[in-house]
Amino acid sequence: MADKGDNSKKALVEALNGALADHLALYIKSKNFHWHVSGPRFRDLHLLFEEQATQILGLVDIIAERVRKNDASTLTSIGAIASASNIADQDGKLDADAMIKELRDDNRKLLDQLRQVKDTSEEAGDHATNGLVDDWIDQAEERVWFLSELLK
């Protein structure tokens, strides 16, 4: 990675840690909904939420390692995750459609964060992160698509 200055690297690390926090928060929410969904579409939604949670969790270590490869520290606690995440907790009891809508909207927030990672990685000259984030964006777009289709 060509170091283009402390500010661009700092912005990249901040964006990566934000993406890490959002992935962890979205993983927990997806598992919450996986465990608590009910109704006539239970089986399909139970499986979809599990599939999406697994996909999200699969990126956590990759994102954290990009932070470390930039010689920076990752998030170290639940409090740090909560502070850095754009994904709000959900402790209420929701019906299936409300769960789908919330996950769709949260994946859209995640997309915004990932686009920030894309921009800052380009500015910082971090070509490895810049290439990886395209796949992360594609996965989030697919989740938004699937969830959106369920609401039609």
N, C-alpha and C positions, 0 to 999 in steps of 0.2 A: 504494500500500500504506500503510495506516495503521500507523505505528510504535507498537507497544504496549510498547516497552521493549527495552533491550539484551539481556536474558536470553532473551526469546522469539525475537528475531531471531537471536541466537547459536545457539539450539537448532535453529532452522530451517536455518541455514547448515550446521550440523553434520549434520543429517539429510539435506540435499540432497547434501552431499559424500559421505556414506555411501552414498546411492543411486547417485551417480556412480561411486564405487569398485566397488560391487557390479555395476553394469551393465558396466563395463569388464572386471572379472574374469570375469563370466559370458560375456561376448562371447568372450574368449580361450579359455575352457573349451569353449564350444560349437564354436568353430573347431577346437580340438584334436580333439574327438570327430568332427567332420565329416571331418577329414583321416584319422583313424585307425580309424573304424568298419569292421568287416568281417563277413562271414557272409552267410547267406541273405537278410537284410533290408537288405543294404548300400545299394542304390539308394534305397529309401524313407527310410532313416535318414540317409543322406548328404544328401539333399535337405531333409529336415525340420530337421536341425541347421543347415544353411546358412540356411534360411528364418528360423529363430529367431535365429541370430546377426545376421543383417541387421536384423531387427526391433529387437533389443537395441541395436545400434550406432546405429540411427536416433534413439534417445533421448538419447544421450550429450551431444551438443552442446546440445540443448534444456535438459537438466538443468544443465549447466555455465553456460549463459547465465542461468538463474534465479538461480544463486549470484551471478554478476556483477551482475545487476540488483538484488540485495540489497546491493550495494556491498561485496562480500566477495571473497576469493580462492578459486579452485578448487584442486583437487589439481594438483601440478606435476611429479610424478615417479612412476615405477613403485613406488618405496619408499613414497611417500605413499598410493598406491592400495592397496598391500598392507596398510599399517597401518590403513586405514579400512574395508577390506572384510570382510564376513562370509563370503565365498565362498573356500573353501580351494583351493589349487592342486591339480592332479591330474597328476602326471607318470608314473603307472603305466600299464600296459597292461591295459585293462578289456575285458570282453566287452560286446556290445551292450546286454544288459539292465542291466548295472551302469552303463553310460553313461547310459541312460535314467533309471534310478533316481536317479543323482547329479544330473543336470540338473533332474529334478522337485523333488528336495529343495532344491537351490540356488535354484530359482525360488520355492519357498515361503519361504526366507530373505529373498529379495528382496521378496516381498510384505510381510513383517513390516517391512522397512525403509521401503517405500513407504507403509505405513499410518502409520508414524512421521512421514513427511513430511506426510501429510494432516493429522494431529493438530497438528503444530507450525506448519504454514502457517495453519491456522485460528486458533491461539492468537496468532500474530504478525500476523494481519489481512492476510496476503498472499493476496488473493482470486485472483490470476492463477495462482499455484502451486497453490492449493487446487483450482481448476478443472481444471488440466492433469493433476494426479496421478490423477484418476479414470480417465483413459484409460490411464495407465501401469499402474495396478492391473489394469484390464480385460485388457490385453495379457499381463501376467504370469499372471493367472488362466487365460487361454486356454492359455498354454504348459503350465502345470501340468496342466490338463485333458487336453490332447493327450498329454502324456508319461504321465500316469496311465492313460489308456485303452490305451496300448501295453503296459502291464504286466499287463493282465487276462488 
